[in-house]
């Protein structure tokens, strides 16, 4: 495990320099004169709406120019995210269940912010604003270019912090907007009546208000996916123990086995690829042998020889601690859900070379078991992934009288399609 530990430490050291990373993507800004400047923006996986961005007119520019609300009115990362500057009123009431106020909090504050475009419509447009408090949604119209917050309140109505009240005020706001544009249909009425305060529901309502024939623009989204296939080597360690009529505690055997894998990666943001959710399936076959081992402290020995054929389904979360277009360093963690089959095996006991007994299918080995797994690795050129992982010791038998456990190191190479 020391090698995996060293790789993990190295990854964290690289992470300390993560602020030096850049991810310049084709983009534009609109300055205060309404001139559009094309170039590249250092695109981050922004949790909150950005207040400032780094811009280069070309990638050879040595130092980026900083743009903020003081010198631009809009910007966009081509094919990904688009922002417009507004002076907005922001509600201060929390929606986090752990931070709700006692009684409704209708307090608001004024801010100059870049709102993210959700729908740019012929009649009505929808925007979002996320900060350290919560995510808010805003609408504008062709008659009123000011951004109005869609109000949504959650609060405790009793001091015992038990009963929660929710006010879906935004539904009435949307109904007034729909009436203003003479939009009245059974589907629109139903959608507004049951809309939740989330992007999907609000986007659908705004699209209906704009009408199917409108030239609405909706950013294509940043979710992405890819598939991969790979191969590697697994260095297994079998541990058995329980003393008495089984094996002495500490009995172990190491064996190397090949492993092949395939799966899919899913990105919250395909342009930054900071977080990756991986669904992987692996196959390996291992031949474990515990040679004749003294038991009972006398001349009696025991041995065990079995083959395990294992299919693993491994959901994982991958975090790129260092990321450029051509090189990434990542950490990952997950759980291996293992489905195993075995050959016809037997536990053999030799009594002082006088007689031998053989007990078929003993010890009873599990056909399903799971194991936690930690890993690290690098991605080279967006196509080749070199990985190392450690499978934490996990039992493959449910007996309380003895232990049979497996742990492993695994090293492999994946090709990313």
C-alpha positions in Angstrom: 0.0 0.0 0.0 3.0 2.3 0.4 3.2 2.9 -3.3 -0.4 3.9 -3.6 0.1 6.2 -0.5 3.1 7.8 -2.3 1.0 8.5 -5.4 -1.8 9.9 -3.3 0.6 12.2 -1.5 2.0 13.3 -4.8 -1.5 14.1 -6.0 -2.2 16.3 -3.0 1.1 18.1 -3.5 0.1 18.8 -7.1 -3.3 19.9 -5.8 -1.5 22.6 -3.7 -0.4 24.1 -7.0 -3.9 23.8 -8.5 -4.4 27.6 -8.6 -1.8 27.7 -11.3 -4.0 25.6 -13.5 -5.7 27.3 -16.4 -8.6 26.1 -18.6 -8.9 28.7 -21.4 -11.8 28.0 -23.7 -13.1 29.9 -26.7 -15.3 32.7 -25.5 -16.4 36.3 -25.8 -17.0 39.3 -23.7 -19.2 42.4 -24.3 -17.6 45.5 -23.0 -19.2 48.7 -21.7 -19.4 50.1 -25.3 -21.4 47.0 -26.3 -18.4 45.8 -28.5 -18.0 42.1 -28.6 -14.4 40.9 -28.0 -13.7 37.3 -29.1 -11.0 35.3 -27.3 -10.6 32.8 -24.5 -11.8 32.8 -20.9 -10.2 30.8 -18.1 -13.3 28.5 -17.5 -13.7 27.2 -14.0 -16.3 24.9 -12.6 -18.0 27.8 -10.9 -20.1 26.8 -7.9 -21.3 30.4 -7.6 -21.9 32.9 -10.4 -18.5 34.5 -11.1 -17.9 38.1 -10.4 -14.6 38.3 -12.3 -13.1 36.4 -15.2 -9.6 36.1 -16.9 -9.7 36.9 -20.6 -7.1 36.5 -23.4 -7.6 37.7 -26.9 -5.3 34.8 -28.0 -3.6 32.0 -26.2 -0.2 33.5 -26.8 -1.0 36.5 -24.7 1.3 36.4 -21.7 -0.9 37.8 -19.0 -4.7 37.7 -19.0 -6.9 40.8 -18.7 -9.3 40.8 -15.8 -12.9 41.7 -16.5 -15.7 42.3 -14.0 -18.9 44.3 -13.7 -16.8 47.4 -13.8 -15.7 46.9 -17.5 -18.1 44.4 -19.1 -21.8 43.8 -19.5 -21.9 40.1 -20.6 -19.6 37.2 -21.4 -20.0 33.6 -22.6 -18.0 30.4 -23.0 -18.9 29.1 -26.4 -21.3 26.2 -26.3 -21.3 26.1 -22.5 -22.4 29.0 -20.3 -23.6 32.6 -20.9 -23.9 35.5 -18.4 -25.5 38.9 -18.5 -25.0 41.8 -16.0 -28.0 43.0 -14.0 -28.6 45.1 -11.0 -30.9 42.8 -9.0 -32.7 42.5 -5.7 -31.7 39.3 -3.9 -33.7 37.6 -1.2 -31.8 36.7 1.9 -34.0 33.9 3.3 -32.3 30.5 3.5 -33.6 27.4 1.8 -31.1 25.0 3.4 -33.2 22.8 5.8 -30.4 23.2 8.4 -30.5 27.0 8.3 -34.2 27.9 8.1 -35.4 31.0 9.9 -38.3 31.0 12.4 -40.9 33.0 10.6 -40.6 34.2 7.0 -37.5 36.2 6.1 -38.5 38.6 3.3 -35.4 40.7 3.6 -33.6 41.6 0.4 -30.4 43.2 -0.7 -29.3 44.9 -3.9 -26.3 43.6 -5.9 -24.7 43.9 -9.4 -24.3 40.4 -10.6 -23.8 38.3 -13.7 -26.9 36.1 -14.1 -26.5 32.8 -15.9 -28.7 32.4 -19.0 -31.1 29.5 -18.7 -33.5 30.4 -21.5 -33.2 33.5 -23.8 -36.7 33.8 -25.2 -38.7 35.9 -27.6 -41.0 37.2 -24.9 -39.6 35.9 -21.5 -36.1 35.0 -20.5 -35.0 32.9 -17.5 -31.8 33.4 -15.5 -30.2 31.9 -12.4 -28.0 33.3 -9.6 -26.1 31.1 -7.1 -24.2 32.5 -4.2 -23.2 31.3 -0.7 -26.8 31.5 0.4 -28.8 29.7 -2.3 -29.8 29.6 -5.9 -32.3 32.1 -7.1 -34.2 32.4 -10.5 -35.0 35.6 -12.3 -37.2 36.5 -15.3 -37.1 39.3 -17.8 -39.5 40.3 -20.5 -39.4 42.2 -23.8 -41.4 45.0 -22.1 -39.4 45.0 -18.9 -35.7 44.4 -19.2 -35.2 44.4 -15.5 -34.5 41.0 -13.9 -37.2 40.1 -11.3 -36.6 37.4 -8.8 -39.0 34.5 -8.7 -39.9 34.4 -5.0 -39.7 31.1 -3.0 -39.7 30.9 0.8 -39.2 28.1 3.3 -39.3 28.8 7.0 -40.3 27.3 10.4 -43.7 28.5 11.6 -43.1 27.4 15.2 -40.2 28.0 17.6 -39.8 24.3 18.1 -38.3 24.1 14.6 -40.5 21.2 13.7 -43.3 22.5 11.3 -42.0 23.9 8.0 -44.0 26.3 5.8 -43.3 26.6 2.1 -44.6 29.5 0.0 -44.5 29.0 -3.8 -45.0 32.7 -4.6 -43.3 32.3 -7.9 -46.2 30.3 -9.3 -48.4 33.4 -9.0 -45.7 35.4 -10.7 -45.5 33.0 -13.6 -49.3 33.0 -13.9 -49.3 36.8 -14.2 -46.6 36.7 -16.9 -48.5 34.0 -18.8 -51.7 36.0 -18.7 -49.9 39.1 -19.9 -48.8 37.3 -23.0 -52.2 35.7 -23.4 -50.8 32.3 -23.0 -53.5 29.9 -21.7 -53.4 26.2 -22.1 -54.2 23.2 -20.0 -50.6 22.1 -20.0 -49.2 25.5 -19.1 -51.8 25.9 -16.3 -50.9 22.4 -15.0 -47.1 23.1 -15.2 -47.4 26.3 -13.3 -49.7 24.8 -10.6 -47.2 22.0 -9.8 -43.9 23.7 -10.6 -41.1 23.2 -8.1 -38.4 25.8 -7.6 -35.9 24.1 -9.9 -34.4 24.8 -13.3 -36.1 22.0 -15.2 -39.6 23.0 -14.1 -39.1 26.7 -14.6 -37.5 26.3 -18.0 -40.5 24.2 -19.2 -42.9 26.9 -18.1 -40.9 29.7 -19.8 -40.7 27.7 -23.0 -44.5 27.3 -23.0 -45.0 31.1 -22.4 -42.6 31.9 -25.3 -44.5 29.4 -27.6 -43.2 26.5 -29.6 -42.6 28.7 -32.7 -40.4 31.2 -30.8 -36.7 31.5 -31.4 -35.8 30.7 -27.8 -32.2 29.9 -27.0 -31.3 27.4 -24.3 -27.6 26.7 -23.6 -26.9 23.1 -24.6 -25.7 22.2 -21.2 -22.4 21.0 -19.9 -23.2 17.4 -18.9 -21.1 14.9 -20.9 -20.1 11.3 -21.0 -17.5 8.9 -22.6 -16.8 5.2 -22.6 -13.5 3.4 -21.9 -11.9 -0.1 -22.0 -8.8 -1.3 -20.2 -6.6 -4.0 -18.8 -4.3 -4.5 -15.9 -2.8 -6.6 -13.2 -4.2 -7.4 -9.8 -1.9 -8.4 -6.9 -4.2 -10.3 -4.6 -3.5 -11.2 -1.0 -5.6 -13.9 0.6 -5.7 -14.0 4.4 -7.1 -16.9 6.4 -7.3 -17.6 10.1 -9.3 -18.8 13.0 -6.9 -21.3 14.5 -8.0 -24.6 15.9 -9.4 -26.8 13.1 -8.8 -24.2 10.3 -5.6 -22.2 9.7 -3.5 -20.2 12.2 -4.2 -16.5 12.3 -2.0 -14.6 9.9 -2.0 -17.4 7.2 -1.8 -15.6 3.9 -1.0 -16.2 0.2 -0.3 -13.8 -2.6 -1.2 -14.3 -6.2 -1.2 -12.1 -9.4 -4.1 -12.2 -11.8 -5.0 -10.3 -15.0 -8.1 -8.0 -15.1 -10.0 -6.5 -17.9 -12.5 -3.7 -17.6 -14.9 -1.4 -19.5 -17.4 1.3 -18.5 -18.6 4.8 -18.8 -17.7 8.2 -17.3 -20.2 10.9 -16.7 -19.2 14.6 -16.3 -21.0 17.3 -14.4 -19.2 19.6 -16.7 -17.6 18.2 -19.8 -15.4 21.3 -20.3 -13.7 21.2 -17.0 -14.1 17.5 -16.1 -13.3 18.2 -12.5 -15.8 15.6 -11.1 -16.3 12.3 -12.8 -18.9 9.7 -11.9 -17.6 6.3 -13.2 -19.6 3.1 -13.8 -17.1 0.3 -14.4 -17.4 -3.5 -14.8 -14.3 -5.7 -14.3 -13.5 -9.4 -14.8 -10.7 -11.3 -13.2 -9.8 -14.9 -12.4 -7.5 -15.9 -9.6 -6.0 -19.2 -8.4 -5.4 -19.2 -4.6 -3.3 -21.9 -3.0 -2.6 -22.2 0.7 0.1 -25.0 0.9 0.3 -27.5 3.7 0.2 -25.5 6.9 0.6 -26.9 10.5 -2.6 -26.7 12.5 -3.4 -27.7 16.1 0.3 -27.2 17.0 1.1 -30.8 16.1 1.9 -32.9 13.0 -1.5 -32.2 11.4 -1.4 -30.0 8.3 -4.1 -28.4 6.2 -4.2 -27.0 2.7 -6.7 -25.2 0.4 -6.7 -24.7 -3.3 -9.5 -22.9 -5.2 -10.1 -20.7 -8.2 -12.2 -17.6 -8.1 -13.9 -16.1 -11.2 -15.0 -12.6 -10.3 -17.2 -10.0 -12.0 -17.1 -6.6 -10.3 -19.4 -3.7 -10.7 -17.6 -0.6 -9.5 -19.3 2.7 -9.1 -16.8 5.4 -8.4 -16.3 9.2 -7.9 -13.2 10.7 -9.5 -11.8 14.1 -8.7 -9.2 15.7 -10.9 -6.9 17.5 -8.5 -4.8 18.8 -11.4 -6.2 19.3 -14.9 -5.0 20.6 -18.2 -5.9 19.5 -21.7 -3.0 17.2 -22.0 -2.4 16.0 -18.5 -4.6 15.3 -15.4 -3.9 13.8 -12.0 -6.9 12.3 -10.1 -8.0 10.6 -6.9 -10.9 8.2 -6.9 -12.9 6.2 -4.4 -15.7 3.7 -4.8 -17.1 0.3 -3.9 -16.6 -2.9 -5.8 -19.8 -5.1 -5.9 -18.4 -8.5 -6.5 -20.1 -11.5 -8.0 -18.0 -14.7 -7.7 -18.1 -18.3 -8.8 -15.6 -21.0 -7.8 -14.3 -24.3 -9.1 -14.9 -27.6 -7.2 -12.6 -27.1 -4.3 -11.9 -28.9 -1.0 -10.3 -28.3 2.4 -7.7 -31.0 3.0 -6.3 -32.1 6.3 -3.3 -34.5 6.6 -3.0 -36.3 9.9 0.8 -37.0 10.5 1.1 -38.4 6.9 -1.1 -41.3 8.0 -4.5 -40.3 6.7 -6.1 -37.5 4.8 -9.6 -36.0 4.8 -11.1 -33.8 2.2 -14.1 -31.6 2.8 -15.7 -30.4 -0.4 -16.8 -26.7 -0.7 -15.3 -25.9 2.7 -14.9 -23.1 3.7 -18.1 -21.8 2.3 -17.2 -18.9 0.1 -19.5 -16.0 -0.8 -20.9 -15.6 -4.2 -21.6 -11.9 -3.5 -19.4 -9.6 -1.5 -18.3 -6.0 -1.6 -15.1 -4.1 -1.0 -14.2 -0.4 -0.7 -11.6 0.8 -3.1 -9.3 3.9 -3.2 -7.2 4.9 -6.2 -5.2 7.5 -8.0 -3.7 8.0 -11.5 -3.1 10.2 -14.4 -4.7 10.9 -17.8 -2.4 11.7 -20.7 -3.7 13.5 -23.8 -7.4 12.9 -23.0 -7.0 9.3 -24.3 -4.7 7.2 -22.0 -5.5 6.7 -18.3 -2.9 5.0 -16.1 -4.4 4.1 -12.7 -3.5 2.4 -9.4 -5.9 1.3 -6.8 -6.1 -0.5 -3.5 -9.0 -2.7 -2.5 -9.4 -2.7 1.3 -9.5 -6.1 3.0 -13.0 -7.7 2.6 -14.4 -11.0 3.8 -15.4 -13.7 1.2 -16.9 -15.9 3.8 -19.6 -15.2 6.3 -18.5 -17.7 9.0 -17.9 -16.5 12.5 -15.6 -19.4 13.3 -12.9 -18.4 10.8 -11.8 -15.6 8.5 -11.2 -15.7 4.8 -10.4 -12.2 3.4 -9.1 -10.7 0.2 -7.3 -7.4 -0.4 -5.4 -6.3 -3.5 -3.4 -3.7 -5.3 -4.3 -3.1 -8.9 -2.5 -1.3 -11.7 -4.0 -0.8 -15.2 -4.3 1.3 -18.3 -7.6 2.5 -19.9 -8.2 3.8 -23.3 -10.7 6.7 -23.3 -13.0 6.9 -26.3 
